[in-house]
Amino acid sequence: MLARSSALLPSALSFFLVTLNASMATTALPAIGRELGGGPSLPWVLTGYSLVFAVCLLPAGAWADRIGPHRAFTLGTVVFAATSALCALAQNLPVMLAARGLQGAAAALLLPAGLSLLNTEITPDPSGRARAIGRWTAAGAIALVVGSPLGGAITSTIGWQGTFWLNLPLSFLTLATTTHAPSPSPSRPQRAGVGELVRSGSVLVSSVTGFALNFASYGAIFAVTFLLQDNLGRSAWVTGLVFVPMTLLIIPANLLAGRLTTRLGVRRTLLLGQSLMILGLLGLIITSAAGSSAIYQLTAWLLPIGAGAGLVAPAVTTLMLDGIPPDRGGLGSGVLNAARQLGSGAAPAIFGVLLSAGQFRTGFRISLLLAVLVIAAPATFRTRELVTCA
């Protein structure tokens, strides 16, 4: 077995839950703005969540290592459910922003605890580790597949509040699976701070690449969402459907990444994924420059972005876990996911300004060009640790 099913199931469900929440919130954002008020503060419904998530990931990951991943996982799940209810009950934008910040803090404890729970049970065989991480990552990809259309359907029928209420039964389901998960005794890991981990080339490269991955992928989703709804007048339901083919490709790409990492090495797998993402982003830029707004063209150019992201995500996770001691899984996960969430938060904040600063189509192209530069930057890295993994 790659990992005990009792550890894989709650870990995968937690990743599914956190990713689904982010995906549905992005699709519901225009509707939230119409009801609670838009303006320059609206992107902070996404950005504020991501920034709090990122800031809290490091201390939360270290704390999960200290008290034990099972206890941290349980607490994170309960608080995530409670803060989701607060989001659904928000009556104005300031309350929503505060609730989203609290929700981000809860997710910051839940995600690294789940990955640490899985890491303690993964087989030490490198190929087995890569396949297990691929399956864990696929759970997040499945959430992306259903997140946009589900969020669009819920928003169009019962309102954006339903996208947050859905988190409650899913949280309880996730919590129920932990009754069968191993509950290791809390340990006192060797003293190793964030600075020591970052000095590892593999940790540095995986963190920078993780930031670039989320910046480019979530940035593309954000920009295309507003292109479809605010610029072209499409419904939230249609917008969600546009992202389905893209996200469907992420699942097989996640599963394929484990085999490619074993055969080609981490570095080549990352380069392949980054190249596919750049291809899709450039295609969206060219399509916009040509004045085309055809949904089939937008959908087609999102496909390589999804496939590329599906290869990059498991590869950077494998690179991170291979570069840290086993008993620092929570902190290592915190470092990587903090970097990724910073990317998720930075993209809407920057793209929101660019899209509203002047002519929308110009801001759209500048935003995606910035995403190209960001995802291409880590491909220039040549660290000894990464070359060793190749």
C-alpha positions as CSV (number, residue, x, y, z in Angstrom):
1,M,0.0,0.0,0.0
2,L,1.1,3.5,-0.7
3,A,-0.3,4.8,2.5
4,R,-2.8,3.5,5.0
5,S,-6.2,4.3,3.7
6,S,-7.2,5.6,7.2
7,A,-4.6,8.4,6.7
8,L,-5.2,9.0,3.0
9,L,-8.9,9.4,3.2
10,P,-9.1,12.3,5.8
11,S,-6.1,14.0,4.3
12,A,-7.6,13.9,0.8
13,L,-11.0,15.0,2.0
14,S,-9.4,18.0,3.8
15,F,-7.6,19.1,0.6
16,F,-10.8,18.6,-1.3
17,L,-12.7,20.8,1.2
18,V,-10.2,23.6,1.2
19,T,-9.9,23.6,-2.6
20,L,-13.6,23.4,-3.2
21,N,-14.2,26.4,-0.9
22,A,-11.6,28.5,-2.8
23,S,-13.1,27.5,-6.2
24,M,-16.7,28.2,-5.3
25,A,-15.9,31.5,-3.7
26,T,-14.1,32.7,-6.9
27,T,-17.1,31.8,-9.0
28,A,-19.5,33.4,-6.5
29,L,-17.5,36.6,-6.2
30,P,-19.4,38.8,-8.7
31,A,-22.7,37.8,-7.0
32,I,-21.2,38.6,-3.6
33,G,-20.2,42.0,-4.9
34,R,-23.7,42.8,-6.3
35,E,-25.3,42.0,-3.0
36,L,-22.8,43.2,-0.4
37,G,-21.1,45.9,-2.4
38,G,-18.3,45.9,-4.9
39,G,-15.6,48.4,-5.6
40,P,-11.9,48.0,-4.9
41,S,-12.5,46.0,-1.6
42,L,-14.3,43.1,-3.3
43,P,-11.2,41.2,-4.4
44,W,-10.2,41.1,-0.8
45,V,-12.9,38.4,-0.3
46,L,-10.4,36.2,-2.0
47,T,-7.2,38.1,-1.2
48,G,-7.8,38.5,2.5
49,Y,-8.6,34.8,2.9
50,S,-5.4,33.8,1.0
51,L,-3.2,36.2,2.9
52,V,-4.4,35.1,6.4
53,F,-4.1,31.5,5.2
54,A,-0.5,32.1,4.1
55,V,0.5,34.0,7.2
56,C,-0.9,31.4,9.6
57,L,0.4,28.3,7.7
58,L,3.9,28.4,9.2
59,P,3.0,28.6,12.9
60,A,0.0,26.3,12.3
61,G,2.2,23.7,10.6
62,A,4.8,23.9,13.4
63,W,2.0,23.6,16.0
64,A,0.6,20.6,14.3
65,D,4.0,18.9,14.5
66,R,4.1,19.6,18.2
67,I,0.5,18.7,19.3
68,G,0.1,15.9,16.8
69,P,-1.5,16.0,13.4
70,H,-4.6,14.2,14.5
71,R,-5.5,16.8,17.2
72,A,-4.6,19.7,14.9
73,F,-6.7,18.2,12.1
74,T,-9.8,17.8,14.2
75,L,-9.6,21.3,15.6
76,G,-9.0,22.8,12.1
77,T,-12.0,21.0,10.7
78,V,-14.3,22.2,13.4
79,V,-13.2,25.8,13.2
80,F,-13.4,25.7,9.4
81,A,-17.1,24.6,9.6
82,A,-17.9,27.4,12.1
83,T,-16.3,30.1,10.1
84,S,-18.0,28.9,6.9
85,A,-21.3,29.5,8.7
86,L,-20.2,33.0,9.6
87,C,-19.4,33.7,5.9
88,A,-22.9,32.6,4.8
89,L,-24.5,34.8,7.5
90,A,-22.6,37.9,6.5
91,Q,-24.9,40.9,5.8
92,N,-22.3,43.4,4.5
93,L,-18.8,43.3,3.0
94,P,-16.8,44.2,6.2
95,V,-18.4,41.3,8.0
96,M,-17.7,39.0,5.1
97,L,-14.0,40.1,5.0
98,A,-13.6,39.4,8.7
99,A,-15.3,36.0,8.4
100,R,-13.1,35.1,5.4
101,G,-10.0,36.0,7.4
102,L,-11.1,33.7,10.2
103,Q,-11.9,31.0,7.7
104,G,-8.4,31.3,6.2
105,A,-6.8,30.8,9.7
106,A,-8.8,27.6,10.1
107,A,-7.8,26.3,6.7
108,A,-4.2,27.1,7.6
109,L,-4.4,24.6,10.5
110,L,-6.4,22.0,8.6
111,L,-4.3,21.7,5.4
112,P,-0.8,21.1,6.8
113,A,-2.2,18.8,9.5
114,G,-3.8,16.7,6.9
115,L,-0.7,16.4,4.8
116,S,1.4,15.7,7.9
117,L,-1.1,13.0,8.8
118,L,-0.5,11.4,5.4
119,N,3.3,12.0,5.4
120,T,3.6,9.9,8.6
121,E,2.1,6.9,6.8
122,I,3.6,7.2,3.3
123,T,5.9,4.4,2.2
124,P,9.6,5.5,2.1
125,D,9.9,4.2,-1.4
126,P,10.4,7.3,-3.7
127,S,8.0,6.0,-6.4
128,G,5.4,5.1,-3.9
129,R,5.7,8.5,-2.2
130,A,5.2,10.2,-5.6
131,R,2.1,8.2,-6.4
132,A,0.6,8.8,-3.0
133,I,1.1,12.5,-3.3
134,G,-0.3,12.4,-6.8
135,R,-3.5,10.8,-5.4
136,W,-3.7,13.4,-2.5
137,T,-3.3,16.2,-5.1
138,A,-5.9,14.6,-7.3
139,A,-8.5,15.1,-4.5
140,G,-7.9,18.9,-4.8
141,A,-8.2,18.6,-8.6
142,I,-11.6,16.9,-8.2
143,A,-12.7,19.8,-6.1
144,L,-11.6,22.1,-8.9
145,V,-13.6,20.1,-11.4
146,V,-16.8,20.3,-9.4
147,G,-16.1,23.7,-7.7
148,S,-16.7,26.1,-10.6
149,P,-19.9,24.5,-12.0
150,L,-21.2,23.7,-8.6
151,G,-20.5,27.1,-7.3
152,G,-22.1,28.6,-10.4
153,A,-25.2,26.4,-10.0
154,I,-25.7,27.2,-6.3
155,T,-25.1,30.9,-6.8
156,S,-27.6,31.0,-9.7
157,T,-30.3,29.1,-7.9
158,I,-30.2,29.6,-4.1
159,G,-27.6,32.4,-3.9
160,W,-23.9,32.8,-3.0
161,Q,-24.6,31.9,0.6
162,G,-25.1,28.3,-0.4
163,T,-21.5,28.0,-1.4
164,F,-20.5,28.5,2.2
165,W,-23.3,26.4,3.8
166,L,-22.1,23.5,1.7
167,N,-18.8,23.5,3.7
168,L,-20.6,22.4,6.9
169,P,-21.8,18.9,5.8
170,L,-18.5,18.3,4.0
171,S,-16.6,19.3,7.1
172,F,-18.6,16.9,9.3
173,L,-17.9,14.1,6.7
174,T,-14.2,14.9,6.8
175,L,-14.2,14.9,10.6
176,A,-16.0,11.6,10.7
177,T,-13.2,9.9,8.7
178,T,-10.7,10.8,11.4
179,T,-12.2,8.2,13.7
180,H,-10.4,5.6,11.7
181,A,-7.2,7.5,11.2
182,P,-4.0,6.8,13.2
183,S,-3.6,9.1,16.2
184,P,0.1,9.2,16.8
185,S,1.3,10.7,20.1
186,P,2.4,14.3,20.0
187,S,6.1,14.5,19.5
188,R,8.8,17.0,20.1
189,P,10.6,17.3,16.8
190,Q,14.1,18.4,16.5
191,R,14.5,22.1,16.7
192,A,14.6,23.3,13.2
193,G,13.3,26.7,12.2
194,V,11.9,28.0,8.9
195,G,15.3,29.6,8.1
196,E,17.0,26.2,8.2
197,L,14.4,24.7,6.0
198,V,14.6,27.5,3.4
199,R,18.4,27.1,3.1
200,S,17.6,23.8,1.4
201,G,17.6,24.3,-2.3
202,S,14.7,21.9,-2.8
203,V,12.6,23.7,-0.3
204,L,13.4,27.1,-1.8
205,V,12.6,26.0,-5.4
206,S,9.4,24.2,-4.4
207,S,8.2,27.3,-2.5
208,V,8.9,29.8,-5.3
209,T,7.4,27.4,-7.9
210,G,4.4,26.9,-5.6
211,F,3.9,30.7,-5.5
212,A,4.1,30.9,-9.2
213,L,1.8,28.0,-9.8
214,N,-1.1,29.5,-7.8
215,F,-0.4,33.0,-9.0
216,A,-0.7,31.9,-12.6
217,S,-3.5,29.4,-12.3
218,Y,-5.8,31.3,-9.9
219,G,-5.0,34.5,-11.7
220,A,-6.1,33.1,-15.0
221,I,-9.3,31.8,-13.4
222,F,-9.9,35.2,-11.8
223,A,-9.4,37.1,-15.0
224,V,-11.5,34.8,-17.2
225,T,-14.3,34.8,-14.6
226,F,-14.6,38.6,-14.7
227,L,-14.2,38.6,-18.5
228,L,-17.1,36.2,-18.8
229,Q,-19.4,37.7,-16.2
230,D,-18.7,41.5,-16.0
231,N,-17.4,42.1,-19.6
232,L,-19.4,39.6,-21.6
233,G,-22.5,39.3,-19.4
234,R,-22.4,35.5,-19.0
235,S,-24.1,33.9,-16.0
236,A,-22.2,32.3,-13.1
237,W,-23.5,28.9,-14.2
238,V,-22.1,29.4,-17.7
239,T,-18.8,30.7,-16.2
240,G,-18.5,27.6,-14.1
241,L,-19.0,25.3,-17.1
242,V,-16.2,27.0,-19.0
243,F,-13.7,25.8,-16.4
244,V,-14.9,22.2,-16.3
245,P,-12.7,20.9,-19.2
246,M,-9.7,22.6,-17.8
247,T,-10.1,21.2,-14.3
248,L,-11.0,17.7,-15.7
249,L,-7.5,17.5,-17.1
250,I,-5.9,18.2,-13.7
251,I,-7.0,14.9,-12.3
252,P,-5.2,12.6,-14.8
253,A,-2.3,15.0,-14.8
254,N,-2.0,14.7,-11.1
255,L,-1.9,10.9,-11.4
256,L,0.5,11.0,-14.3
257,A,2.9,13.3,-12.4
258,G,3.9,10.5,-10.1
259,R,5.1,8.3,-13.0
260,L,6.7,11.2,-14.8
261,T,8.6,12.2,-11.6
262,T,9.9,8.7,-11.3
263,R,10.9,8.4,-14.9
264,L,11.9,11.9,-15.9
265,G,12.8,13.5,-12.5
266,V,11.3,16.4,-10.7
267,R,13.0,19.1,-12.7
268,R,11.8,17.8,-16.1
269,T,8.3,17.3,-14.9
270,L,8.2,20.8,-13.6
271,L,9.5,22.2,-16.8
272,L,6.9,20.3,-18.8
273,G,4.1,21.6,-16.6
274,Q,5.3,25.2,-16.6
275,S,5.6,25.1,-20.4
276,L,2.0,23.9,-20.8
277,M,0.8,26.7,-18.5
278,I,2.7,29.3,-20.5
279,L,1.2,28.0,-23.7
280,G,-2.3,28.4,-22.4
281,L,-1.7,31.8,-21.0
282,L,-0.2,33.1,-24.2
283,G,-3.2,31.6,-26.1
284,L,-5.6,33.6,-24.0
285,I,-3.6,36.8,-24.6
286,I,-3.6,36.3,-28.3
287,T,-7.3,35.5,-28.4
288,S,-8.1,38.6,-26.5
289,A,-5.8,40.7,-28.7
290,A,-7.6,39.4,-31.8
291,G,-10.9,40.7,-30.3
292,S,-12.4,37.3,-30.0
293,S,-14.8,36.4,-27.2
294,A,-15.8,33.0,-28.3
295,I,-16.3,30.7,-25.3
296,Y,-14.9,27.7,-27.1
297,Q,-11.6,29.5,-27.7
298,L,-11.4,30.6,-24.0
299,T,-12.2,27.0,-23.0
300,A,-9.6,25.5,-25.4
301,W,-6.7,27.7,-24.1
302,L,-7.6,26.9,-20.5
303,L,-6.9,23.3,-21.2
304,P,-3.0,23.4,-21.2
305,I,-3.2,25.6,-18.1
306,G,-5.1,22.9,-16.3
307,A,-2.8,20.1,-17.6
308,G,0.3,22.0,-16.7
309,A,-0.9,22.9,-13.2
310,G,-1.8,19.2,-12.7
311,L,1.8,18.2,-13.3
312,V,3.4,21.0,-11.3
313,A,1.4,20.6,-8.1
314,P,2.4,17.0,-7.2
315,A,6.0,17.6,-8.3
316,V,6.6,20.6,-6.0
317,T,5.0,18.7,-3.1
318,T,7.2,15.7,-3.7
319,L,10.3,18.0,-3.9
320,M,9.3,19.7,-0.7
321,L,8.7,16.5,1.3
322,D,11.9,14.9,-0.1
323,G,13.9,17.9,1.2
324,I,12.8,17.9,4.9
325,P,13.0,15.4,7.8
326,P,9.9,13.3,8.2
327,D,9.1,14.8,11.6
328,R,8.9,18.2,10.1
329,G,6.0,17.4,7.7
330,G,3.7,20.0,9.2
331,L,6.2,22.8,9.0
332,G,7.3,21.8,5.5
333,S,3.7,21.7,4.3
334,G,3.2,25.1,6.0
335,V,6.2,26.6,4.1
336,L,5.0,25.3,0.7
337,N,1.3,26.1,1.2
338,A,2.1,29.5,2.6
339,A,4.0,30.3,-0.7
340,R,1.1,28.9,-2.7
341,Q,-1.5,30.9,-0.8
342,L,0.5,34.1,-1.2
343,G,0.3,33.5,-5.0
344,S,-3.4,32.9,-4.7
345,G,-3.9,36.1,-2.8
346,A,-1.5,38.3,-4.9
347,A,-3.1,37.5,-8.2
348,P,-6.6,38.8,-7.5
349,A,-5.2,41.8,-5.7
350,I,-3.0,42.8,-8.6
351,F,-5.3,41.7,-11.4
352,G,-8.3,43.4,-9.8
353,V,-6.4,46.7,-10.0
354,L,-5.3,46.1,-13.6
355,L,-8.8,45.0,-14.8
356,S,-10.5,48.1,-13.3
357,A,-7.8,50.7,-14.0
358,G,-8.8,51.4,-17.6
359,Q,-9.8,49.5,-20.6
360,F,-10.8,46.0,-19.5
361,R,-9.3,44.0,-22.4
362,T,-5.9,45.8,-22.0
363,G,-5.9,45.1,-18.3
364,F,-6.8,41.5,-19.1
365,R,-3.8,41.0,-21.4
366,I,-1.4,42.7,-19.0
367,S,-2.6,40.5,-16.2
368,L,-2.0,37.3,-18.1
369,L,1.3,38.5,-19.4
370,L,2.4,39.0,-15.8
371,A,1.2,35.5,-15.1
372,V,3.4,34.2,-17.9
373,L,6.5,36.0,-16.5
374,V,5.8,34.7,-13.0
375,I,5.3,31.0,-13.9
376,A,8.4,31.1,-16.2
377,A,10.7,32.6,-13.6
378,P,11.3,29.3,-11.5
379,A,12.2,27.4,-14.7
380,T,15.5,29.4,-14.7
381,F,16.5,28.0,-11.3
382,R,19.4,25.6,-11.2
383,T,20.0,24.4,-7.7
384,R,22.1,21.4,-6.8
385,E,19.3,19.7,-5.0
386,L,16.9,20.1,-7.9
387,V,19.5,18.8,-10.4
388,T,20.0,15.8,-8.1
389,C,16.3,15.0,-8.3
390,A,16.3,15.2,-12.1
